[in-house]
Amino acid sequence: MAPKGKVVKKKKSPSDRKQAVLKLVLSDTCAVCKTPCARGMRYYEGMKQPGAMGKGVPCILTRTYV
């Protein structure tokens, strides 16, 4: 039992927490980005190599919570 005057918070179950969703962007988006990040620039440099194939990189600037 909690001492008098103390508030006991219930823990949220994992299904009740917000989950961040990041959009996948391609190298052309990273090339024109106004606020380049290390992950995006590393991906962009890799995609400039001949024969490089990529599926995109998660962009932290497009984060939304579900």
ABEGO torsion letter per residue (X at the ends): XBBBGBBBBBBBBAAABBBBBBBBBBAAAAAABABBBAAAAAAAAAAABBGBBBAEBBBAAABBBX
